[in-house]
Amino acid sequence: MEGIKITKEVDARGSFCPGPLMEMIRLIRSANVGDVVAVISGDEGTKKDLPAWIKKAKHELIAEEPIEGGATRFICKKLH
């Protein structure tokens, strides 16, 4: 995404739920408030689980970007 600086990104393609979700939780825990982190996943379950967790944890889902090979990049901003 233009104008968005991703602080940390993990490529979790090949990992199935809850792997990508656990990667996002790890990234959020290690990030500073205001940091933008991303996880790339090709797992279909992640498309539902990751946005739901981000909302529940009260962070901001900035984007879900489709990328090559059928994967999705989930971009999240840490709010607290």
N, C-alpha and C positions, 0 to 999 in steps of 0.2 A: 504494500500500500504506500502510496506517495505521502510524504509528510509524517509518517509514523516511523519512529526509530525503535526497532526491536532490540531490547537489552540482551536477552538470552533466548535461544531457540533449541529445541530438542526434536530430532527426527525420530519418531517412534513408529515409522512404517515397519511392518512385519511384526509388531507387537499387538496383541489383542487385549480388549478390555479385561481387567482394569489397568493394564500397562500404561496406555496414553494418559488416562486420568491420574494415575500415580505420578507420572512425569510432570503433569501440570501442577499438582499439589506441591511437589518438590521444588519446582521453579518458583511458585508463588511464595513458599516459605523462605526461600533464599533471597528473594528480591526485596528491594527497598520500595516503600510507598511511592507510587507514581511510575515505577518501572513498567515496561511493556514486555511481556514474554509470549512465546509462541510454541505450540506443539504441532508437529505434522503427523497425521495419522491416516491410514487407509482402512481402518476398522469401521464398519458400518455402525456398530453400537456406540462408538465415540461421538457420532454426530448428534446423538440424543443426550448421552451421559455428560459430556464435557460442558455444553452450554447450561445444562441443569445444575451442575455443581458450581459453576462460576456464579450463577444467579443466587443459589443458596448461600454461597460463601460471601456474597455481597461485594463482588468485584465487577469489573466492566468487561463484557465481551465486545471487543472492538470490531472484529470481523471473523467470518468463516470464509476463507479463500480456497476455491477449488484449484488444485495444482495438477501438474502432469501425472499420469498414471492412475487417476481416480482418487488420489489422496486429497486431504483437506488440511489447510493451515488454520489453526485456531489461535487468534491473537487476543490477548487478555491484558488489561491494565490492573495492577494491584492498587486497591483503593484504601486499604487500612493495614 
